[in-house]
Amino acid sequence: MEHLQDLALFVRIAQAQSLLEVARDTGLSPAAVSKQLARLEHALGVRLVKRSTRHLYLTPEGSDFATHCRVILDELEKAREAVQRGGELAGELRVTASLPFSRRHLAPLLAEFGLRYPRLRIHLTSTDALVSLVQGGYDLAIRQAALVDSTLAARMLVPDRRVPCASPGYVRNHGLPANPQALTGHRCILPGDPPISLWRFQPRVGGEPVAVNVGSSAFQTNDGEVAHAATLAGAGIALKSIWDVAEDLAAGRLVDVLPKFTSPTAPIQAVYVPGPRPLSGRLRALIDFLAERLAASPVLDWMDEGRRAPVLAQEPVHAPGVANVQGRSL
């Protein structure tokens, strides 16, 4: 078991890339963590990490070894699930998702799931950056976009769409854009890492799809929650997931500034690394649980194009210093 503990510790080091963080998480001293790492490197006869003054980096051998360690530890957890307490779920689940989705939807669902299976340990990393599941050691990522990495597998959970929204105060001061092209004359907020400046729309009744590059933004941030707060404060127009803003639209804190247009529907997916064997029981149970709970969310009512918060004005209102630019469809 001592060797397995060394492997588990190294996986933690590979994930955190910080001996101090691993020491805090495990309750060991930094010296003890460093000693175990040195012992593992000596036993293998290779250098697994490189250290600088502030950072720790995996060597190519260390990266490969971490991948194999995760497979070994995952197989061990599967064996434990099969023999302990009649297959009761146990072990660790590492999940990553965007900041807004984590705070509004995922955190309470994971809390409920953890209470159902108290022998599970759940680690949630919230970030708007697109992280690597393999390098980060994650079991699951919740992605609000189509899957583009052919080495990963995904299960559709619920649909999503983006809403161009602003605060009532912004609309009173700057007016509504007449069409998507007019967004270039408004103050736009770009969240994300990297931010998306090409916004796509489809007329609700007839017409061709429209793509608008909003260009240089009035407010840019890597944090979706900061963008949300700035939109509520009247800083500009943001293109936000309906899962982030449905409650604000219902309460009138935000308004849909292009009510005659909609955005393409995209999936919210559970993304994981496929393997030669079936998913572990704990990961399969979590994906099933999230699919069931999210499918019952009232947010899905707002996927219906007929449900939107009242818009403050039906025609564009011109404000001093703000242009409403007319343009042709792209």
LOTI-976872 format. One record per residue (C-alpha): x, y, z; residue number from 1; residue in one letter. Coordinates in Angstrom, 3 decimals. Layout:
N
x:X	y:Y	z:Z	k:NUM	r:A
...
END
This chain:
330
x:0.000	y:0.000	z:0.000	k:1	r:M
x:2.975	y:2.299	z:0.487	k:2	r:E
x:3.612	y:2.274	z:-3.261	k:3	r:H
x:-0.032	y:3.107	z:-3.973	k:4	r:L
x:0.161	y:6.025	z:-1.563	k:5	r:Q
x:3.211	y:7.302	z:-3.460	k:6	r:D
x:1.288	y:7.043	z:-6.731	k:7	r:L
x:-1.718	y:8.862	z:-5.283	k:8	r:A
x:0.511	y:11.598	z:-3.915	k:9	r:L
x:2.245	y:12.023	z:-7.268	k:10	r:F
x:-1.123	y:12.366	z:-9.040	k:11	r:V
x:-1.963	y:15.149	z:-6.603	k:12	r:R
x:1.374	y:16.822	z:-7.338	k:13	r:I
x:0.763	y:16.548	z:-11.082	k:14	r:A
x:-2.663	y:18.138	z:-10.652	k:15	r:Q
x:-1.668	y:20.974	z:-8.335	k:16	r:A
x:1.894	y:21.500	z:-9.637	k:17	r:Q
x:2.689	y:22.800	z:-6.165	k:18	r:S
x:4.188	y:20.888	z:-3.254	k:19	r:L
x:2.813	y:23.435	z:-0.785	k:20	r:L
x:-0.742	y:22.994	z:-2.055	k:21	r:E
x:-0.442	y:19.201	z:-1.857	k:22	r:V
x:0.941	y:19.514	z:1.669	k:23	r:A
x:-2.073	y:21.618	z:2.704	k:24	r:R
x:-4.537	y:19.198	z:1.089	k:25	r:D
x:-3.010	y:16.065	z:2.625	k:26	r:T
x:-2.018	y:17.420	z:6.038	k:27	r:G
x:1.620	y:16.513	z:5.435	k:28	r:L
x:4.541	y:18.864	z:5.808	k:29	r:S
x:6.141	y:20.231	z:2.609	k:30	r:P
x:9.315	y:18.369	z:3.584	k:31	r:A
x:7.401	y:15.081	z:3.835	k:32	r:A
x:5.800	y:15.605	z:0.411	k:33	r:V
x:9.182	y:16.417	z:-1.106	k:34	r:S
x:10.711	y:13.324	z:0.519	k:35	r:K
x:8.012	y:11.015	z:-0.867	k:36	r:Q
x:8.452	y:12.509	z:-4.326	k:37	r:L
x:12.231	y:12.027	z:-4.145	k:38	r:A
x:11.713	y:8.432	z:-3.018	k:39	r:R
x:9.450	y:7.751	z:-5.987	k:40	r:L
x:11.907	y:9.322	z:-8.431	k:41	r:E
x:14.752	y:7.272	z:-6.945	k:42	r:H
x:12.741	y:4.045	z:-7.222	k:43	r:A
x:11.898	y:4.764	z:-10.871	k:44	r:L
x:15.325	y:6.075	z:-11.772	k:45	r:G
x:13.905	y:9.065	z:-13.655	k:46	r:V
x:13.192	y:12.697	z:-12.883	k:47	r:R
x:9.447	y:13.329	z:-12.728	k:48	r:L
x:9.378	y:17.069	z:-12.056	k:49	r:V
x:11.440	y:20.184	z:-12.621	k:50	r:K
x:11.394	y:22.940	z:-10.028	k:51	r:R
x:12.003	y:26.660	z:-10.326	k:52	r:S
x:11.866	y:29.306	z:-7.611	k:53	r:T
x:8.066	y:29.555	z:-7.753	k:54	r:R
x:6.798	y:26.755	z:-9.957	k:55	r:H
x:6.916	y:23.017	z:-10.458	k:56	r:L
x:6.720	y:21.443	z:-13.918	k:57	r:Y
x:6.261	y:17.826	z:-15.009	k:58	r:L
x:8.977	y:16.331	z:-17.174	k:59	r:T
x:7.786	y:14.361	z:-20.236	k:60	r:P
x:8.407	y:11.186	z:-18.205	k:61	r:E
x:6.466	y:12.688	z:-15.297	k:62	r:G
x:3.494	y:13.532	z:-17.528	k:63	r:S
x:3.373	y:9.996	z:-18.951	k:64	r:D
x:3.758	y:8.453	z:-15.512	k:65	r:F
x:0.929	y:10.600	z:-14.087	k:66	r:A
x:-1.399	y:9.350	z:-16.845	k:67	r:T
x:-0.590	y:5.715	z:-16.019	k:68	r:H
x:-0.971	y:6.393	z:-12.279	k:69	r:C
x:-4.488	y:7.757	z:-12.810	k:70	r:R
x:-5.465	y:4.607	z:-14.713	k:71	r:V
x:-4.081	y:2.373	z:-11.951	k:72	r:I
x:-5.805	y:4.325	z:-9.176	k:73	r:L
x:-9.068	y:4.446	z:-11.104	k:74	r:D
x:-9.015	y:0.669	z:-11.568	k:75	r:E
x:-8.353	y:0.270	z:-7.849	k:76	r:L
x:-11.376	y:2.425	z:-7.019	k:77	r:E
x:-13.522	y:0.342	z:-9.374	k:78	r:K
x:-12.379	y:-2.803	z:-7.566	k:79	r:A
x:-13.234	y:-1.251	z:-4.217	k:80	r:R
x:-16.681	y:-0.234	z:-5.475	k:81	r:E
x:-17.357	y:-3.825	z:-6.499	k:82	r:A
x:-16.526	y:-5.416	z:-3.149	k:83	r:V
x:-17.181	y:-2.836	z:-0.444	k:84	r:Q
x:-20.615	y:-2.414	z:1.091	k:85	r:R
x:-22.451	y:-4.083	z:-1.746	k:86	r:G
x:-21.042	y:-1.739	z:-4.341	k:87	r:G
x:-21.811	y:1.517	z:-2.501	k:88	r:E
x:-20.208	y:4.420	z:-4.346	k:89	r:L
x:-16.916	y:5.590	z:-2.880	k:90	r:A
x:-13.731	y:7.335	z:-3.951	k:91	r:G
x:-13.038	y:10.724	z:-5.528	k:92	r:E
x:-14.659	y:12.630	z:-8.401	k:93	r:L
x:-12.849	y:15.617	z:-9.895	k:94	r:R
x:-15.157	y:17.935	z:-11.837	k:95	r:V
x:-14.577	y:21.193	z:-13.691	k:96	r:T
x:-17.085	y:23.699	z:-15.080	k:97	r:A
x:-17.445	y:27.404	z:-15.783	k:98	r:S
x:-17.724	y:29.815	z:-12.857	k:99	r:L
x:-21.332	y:30.933	z:-13.479	k:100	r:P
x:-22.685	y:27.443	z:-14.130	k:101	r:F
x:-20.840	y:26.057	z:-11.113	k:102	r:S
x:-22.237	y:28.651	z:-8.729	k:103	r:R
x:-25.825	y:28.738	z:-9.976	k:104	r:R
x:-26.466	y:25.120	z:-10.855	k:105	r:H
x:-23.640	y:22.663	z:-10.333	k:106	r:L
x:-22.643	y:23.396	z:-6.719	k:107	r:A
x:-26.106	y:22.695	z:-5.231	k:108	r:P
x:-26.493	y:19.575	z:-7.376	k:109	r:L
x:-23.096	y:18.224	z:-6.326	k:110	r:L
x:-23.979	y:18.936	z:-2.704	k:111	r:A
x:-27.172	y:16.880	z:-3.081	k:112	r:E
x:-25.260	y:14.097	z:-4.828	k:113	r:F
x:-22.648	y:14.070	z:-2.059	k:114	r:G
x:-25.322	y:13.709	z:0.613	k:115	r:L
x:-26.778	y:10.769	z:-1.288	k:116	r:R
x:-23.366	y:9.061	z:-1.417	k:117	r:Y
x:-21.472	y:10.148	z:1.707	k:118	r:P
x:-18.422	y:7.999	z:0.961	k:119	r:R
x:-17.683	y:10.008	z:-2.178	k:120	r:L
x:-15.191	y:12.879	z:-2.192	k:121	r:R
x:-16.056	y:15.588	z:-4.725	k:122	r:I
x:-13.566	y:18.186	z:-5.945	k:123	r:H
x:-15.027	y:20.979	z:-8.117	k:124	r:L
x:-12.767	y:23.367	z:-10.028	k:125	r:T
x:-14.583	y:26.417	z:-11.399	k:126	r:S
x:-12.870	y:28.245	z:-14.231	k:127	r:T
x:-13.857	y:29.963	z:-17.462	k:128	r:D
x:-10.650	y:28.677	z:-19.095	k:129	r:A
x:-10.775	y:25.544	z:-21.249	k:130	r:L
x:-8.736	y:23.035	z:-19.258	k:131	r:V
x:-7.330	y:19.644	z:-20.240	k:132	r:S
x:-9.108	y:16.730	z:-18.590	k:133	r:L
x:-6.079	y:14.472	z:-18.961	k:134	r:V
x:-3.426	y:16.894	z:-17.746	k:135	r:Q
x:-5.669	y:18.226	z:-15.011	k:136	r:G
x:-6.698	y:14.770	z:-13.822	k:137	r:G
x:-10.424	y:15.527	z:-14.123	k:138	r:Y
x:-13.059	y:12.829	z:-14.297	k:139	r:D
x:-15.698	y:15.114	z:-15.763	k:140	r:L
x:-16.084	y:18.533	z:-17.374	k:141	r:A
x:-19.378	y:20.326	z:-17.891	k:142	r:I
x:-18.980	y:22.169	z:-21.187	k:143	r:R
x:-21.429	y:24.684	z:-22.627	k:144	r:Q
x:-20.419	y:24.037	z:-26.229	k:145	r:A
x:-20.184	y:21.325	z:-28.848	k:146	r:A
x:-17.390	y:18.794	z:-28.423	k:147	r:L
x:-14.412	y:19.514	z:-30.692	k:148	r:V
x:-11.778	y:17.175	z:-29.199	k:149	r:D
x:-12.165	y:13.781	z:-30.870	k:150	r:S
x:-10.222	y:12.077	z:-28.061	k:151	r:T
x:-13.006	y:12.847	z:-25.577	k:152	r:L
x:-16.536	y:11.527	z:-25.181	k:153	r:A
x:-19.636	y:13.507	z:-24.249	k:154	r:A
x:-23.230	y:13.049	z:-23.172	k:155	r:R
x:-25.809	y:15.718	z:-23.883	k:156	r:M
x:-27.412	y:16.987	z:-20.672	k:157	r:L
x:-29.619	y:19.951	z:-21.652	k:158	r:V
x:-29.784	y:22.552	z:-24.432	k:159	r:P
x:-28.453	y:26.081	z:-24.092	k:160	r:D
x:-28.705	y:29.342	z:-26.011	k:161	r:R
x:-27.195	y:32.789	z:-25.647	k:162	r:R
x:-29.201	y:35.923	z:-24.952	k:163	r:V
x:-27.997	y:39.464	z:-25.738	k:164	r:P
x:-29.034	y:41.266	z:-22.577	k:165	r:C
x:-28.582	y:44.544	z:-20.755	k:166	r:A
x:-29.931	y:46.272	z:-17.667	k:167	r:S
x:-33.070	y:48.467	z:-17.890	k:168	r:P
x:-30.851	y:51.428	z:-17.022	k:169	r:G
x:-28.567	y:50.789	z:-19.982	k:170	r:Y
x:-31.568	y:50.509	z:-22.332	k:171	r:V
x:-33.007	y:53.803	z:-21.055	k:172	r:R
x:-29.683	y:55.580	z:-21.583	k:173	r:N
x:-28.567	y:54.000	z:-24.850	k:174	r:H
x:-31.640	y:52.475	z:-26.458	k:175	r:G
x:-32.152	y:49.103	z:-28.093	k:176	r:L
x:-30.167	y:47.979	z:-31.132	k:177	r:P
x:-32.432	y:47.814	z:-34.164	k:178	r:A
x:-30.792	y:44.594	z:-35.334	k:179	r:N
x:-27.658	y:42.549	z:-34.602	k:180	r:P
x:-25.484	y:44.759	z:-36.824	k:181	r:Q
x:-26.350	y:47.739	z:-34.634	k:182	r:A
x:-24.504	y:46.101	z:-31.752	k:183	r:L
x:-21.286	y:47.577	z:-33.161	k:184	r:T
x:-22.569	y:50.986	z:-32.071	k:185	r:G
x:-23.205	y:49.850	z:-28.498	k:186	r:H
x:-21.039	y:49.130	z:-25.502	k:187	r:R
x:-20.499	y:45.358	z:-25.445	k:188	r:C
x:-19.178	y:43.174	z:-22.645	k:189	r:I
x:-16.967	y:40.213	z:-23.571	k:190	r:L
x:-16.509	y:37.460	z:-20.996	k:191	r:P
x:-14.533	y:34.284	z:-21.407	k:192	r:G
x:-11.003	y:32.980	z:-21.741	k:193	r:D
x:-10.549	y:33.623	z:-24.615	k:194	r:P
x:-13.476	y:36.025	z:-25.127	k:195	r:P
x:-15.846	y:35.491	z:-28.060	k:196	r:I
x:-16.360	y:38.624	z:-30.150	k:197	r:S
x:-18.266	y:37.008	z:-33.043	k:198	r:L
x:-21.936	y:36.882	z:-32.051	k:199	r:W
x:-24.396	y:34.820	z:-34.128	k:200	r:R
x:-28.147	y:35.315	z:-34.439	k:201	r:F
x:-31.139	y:33.969	z:-36.323	k:202	r:Q
x:-34.367	y:35.953	z:-36.955	k:203	r:P
x:-37.253	y:34.392	z:-35.077	k:204	r:R
x:-39.464	y:34.719	z:-38.169	k:205	r:V
x:-37.789	y:34.128	z:-41.530	k:206	r:G
x:-34.568	y:35.690	z:-42.730	k:207	r:G
x:-30.954	y:34.602	z:-42.929	k:208	r:E
x:-28.558	y:33.962	z:-40.042	k:209	r:P
x:-26.478	y:36.950	z:-38.981	k:210	r:V
x:-22.937	y:37.011	z:-37.573	k:211	r:A
x:-21.623	y:40.236	z:-36.063	k:212	r:V
x:-18.116	y:40.937	z:-34.833	k:213	r:N
x:-18.661	y:43.369	z:-31.990	k:214	r:V
x:-14.972	y:44.282	z:-32.194	k:215	r:G
x:-13.235	y:46.043	z:-29.355	k:216	r:S
x:-15.323	y:45.719	z:-26.229	k:217	r:S
x:-16.181	y:48.315	z:-23.630	k:218	r:A
x:-15.585	y:45.730	z:-20.899	k:219	r:F
x:-13.615	y:42.485	z:-21.147	k:220	r:Q
x:-12.995	y:39.905	z:-18.432	k:221	r:T
x:-11.989	y:36.268	z:-18.091	k:222	r:N
x:-14.600	y:35.823	z:-15.326	k:223	r:D
x:-18.191	y:35.199	z:-16.395	k:224	r:G
x:-19.501	y:36.317	z:-13.008	k:225	r:E
x:-17.704	y:39.653	z:-13.327	k:226	r:V
x:-19.286	y:40.108	z:-16.766	k:227	r:A
x:-22.685	y:39.278	z:-15.251	k:228	r:H
x:-22.230	y:41.853	z:-12.483	k:229	r:A
x:-21.076	y:44.485	z:-14.983	k:230	r:A
x:-24.157	y:43.840	z:-17.147	k:231	r:T
x:-26.474	y:44.219	z:-14.158	k:232	r:L
x:-24.672	y:47.466	z:-13.283	k:233	r:A
x:-25.409	y:48.929	z:-16.722	k:234	r:G
x:-21.936	y:48.656	z:-18.267	k:235	r:A
x:-23.218	y:47.370	z:-21.583	k:236	r:G
x:-24.699	y:44.463	z:-23.531	k:237	r:I
x:-23.471	y:40.919	z:-22.894	k:238	r:A
x:-24.228	y:37.708	z:-24.762	k:239	r:L
x:-24.920	y:35.346	z:-21.869	k:240	r:K
x:-26.087	y:31.770	z:-21.492	k:241	r:S
x:-29.767	y:31.460	z:-20.626	k:242	r:I
x:-28.600	y:29.295	z:-17.707	k:243	r:W
x:-26.800	y:32.343	z:-16.302	k:244	r:D
x:-29.500	y:34.982	z:-16.766	k:245	r:V
x:-32.938	y:33.284	z:-16.755	k:246	r:A
x:-33.733	y:34.502	z:-13.223	k:247	r:E
x:-32.649	y:38.055	z:-14.058	k:248	r:D
x:-34.805	y:38.078	z:-17.193	k:249	r:L
x:-37.782	y:36.801	z:-15.198	k:250	r:A
x:-37.287	y:39.452	z:-12.509	k:251	r:A
x:-36.731	y:42.290	z:-14.988	k:252	r:G
x:-33.170	y:42.950	z:-13.806	k:253	r:R
x:-32.051	y:42.257	z:-17.367	k:254	r:L
x:-33.869	y:42.534	z:-20.703	k:255	r:V
x:-33.445	y:40.798	z:-24.047	k:256	r:D
x:-32.235	y:43.628	z:-26.300	k:257	r:V
x:-32.932	y:41.746	z:-29.561	k:258	r:L
x:-36.358	y:40.159	z:-28.964	k:259	r:P
x:-36.903	y:39.518	z:-32.692	k:260	r:K
x:-33.757	y:37.392	z:-32.893	k:261	r:F
x:-32.520	y:34.237	z:-31.239	k:262	r:T
x:-29.139	y:32.549	z:-31.033	k:263	r:S
x:-28.227	y:29.043	z:-32.204	k:264	r:P
x:-28.975	y:26.322	z:-29.683	k:265	r:T
x:-25.908	y:24.601	z:-28.253	k:266	r:A
x:-25.583	y:21.610	z:-25.924	k:267	r:P
x:-24.499	y:21.571	z:-22.315	k:268	r:I
x:-22.537	y:18.346	z:-22.134	k:269	r:Q
x:-20.890	y:16.027	z:-19.661	k:270	r:A
x:-17.423	y:15.478	z:-21.142	k:271	r:V
x:-15.067	y:12.718	z:-20.042	k:272	r:Y
x:-12.070	y:10.701	z:-21.229	k:273	r:V
x:-13.227	y:7.388	z:-22.709	k:274	r:P
x:-11.382	y:4.199	z:-21.877	k:275	r:G
x:-11.309	y:0.550	z:-22.901	k:276	r:P
x:-13.571	y:-0.327	z:-19.961	k:277	r:R
x:-16.981	y:1.020	z:-18.915	k:278	r:P
x:-17.182	y:4.192	z:-16.843	k:279	r:L
x:-16.709	y:3.823	z:-13.115	k:280	r:S
x:-19.922	y:3.451	z:-11.171	k:281	r:G
x:-19.463	y:6.779	z:-9.409	k:282	r:R
x:-18.915	y:8.727	z:-12.648	k:283	r:L
x:-21.812	y:7.035	z:-14.415	k:284	r:R
x:-24.061	y:7.745	z:-11.415	k:285	r:A
x:-23.048	y:11.411	z:-11.364	k:286	r:L
x:-23.720	y:11.909	z:-15.084	k:287	r:I
x:-27.137	y:10.215	z:-14.767	k:288	r:D
x:-27.955	y:12.370	z:-11.742	k:289	r:F
x:-26.997	y:15.633	z:-13.464	k:290	r:L
x:-28.972	y:14.721	z:-16.578	k:291	r:A
x:-32.079	y:14.001	z:-14.502	k:292	r:E
x:-31.871	y:17.121	z:-12.342	k:293	r:R
x:-30.976	y:19.564	z:-15.103	k:294	r:L
x:-33.775	y:18.237	z:-17.330	k:295	r:A
x:-36.227	y:19.250	z:-14.578	k:296	r:A
x:-34.837	y:22.792	z:-14.226	k:297	r:S
x:-37.247	y:25.728	z:-14.735	k:298	r:P
x:-34.496	y:27.353	z:-16.813	k:299	r:V
x:-35.617	y:25.114	z:-19.682	k:300	r:L
x:-38.865	y:27.101	z:-19.810	k:301	r:D
x:-36.775	y:29.984	z:-21.129	k:302	r:W
x:-35.557	y:27.883	z:-24.036	k:303	r:M
x:-39.082	y:28.429	z:-25.366	k:304	r:D
x:-38.789	y:31.470	z:-27.613	k:305	r:E
x:-42.168	y:32.730	z:-26.468	k:306	r:G
x:-41.003	y:33.376	z:-22.907	k:307	r:R
x:-38.965	y:36.528	z:-22.376	k:308	r:R
x:-38.944	y:39.333	z:-19.862	k:309	r:A
x:-40.694	y:42.525	z:-21.005	k:310	r:P
x:-38.596	y:44.764	z:-23.215	k:311	r:V
x:-38.569	y:48.428	z:-22.238	k:312	r:L
x:-38.914	y:49.805	z:-25.743	k:313	r:A
x:-40.083	y:48.356	z:-29.024	k:314	r:Q
x:-38.050	y:50.636	z:-31.282	k:315	r:E
x:-34.422	y:51.771	z:-31.082	k:316	r:P
x:-33.926	y:54.819	z:-28.887	k:317	r:V
x:-31.009	y:57.034	z:-29.830	k:318	r:H
x:-28.991	y:58.501	z:-26.993	k:319	r:A
x:-26.378	y:61.248	z:-27.212	k:320	r:P
x:-22.969	y:59.916	z:-28.126	k:321	r:G
x:-24.260	y:56.429	z:-29.031	k:322	r:V
x:-24.807	y:55.398	z:-32.623	k:323	r:A
x:-27.350	y:52.852	z:-33.794	k:324	r:N
x:-25.596	y:51.463	z:-36.829	k:325	r:V
x:-27.569	y:49.849	z:-39.609	k:326	r:Q
x:-25.801	y:47.194	z:-41.652	k:327	r:G
x:-26.376	y:44.346	z:-44.043	k:328	r:R
x:-26.673	y:40.703	z:-43.107	k:329	r:S
x:-23.458	y:38.727	z:-43.206	k:330	r:L
END
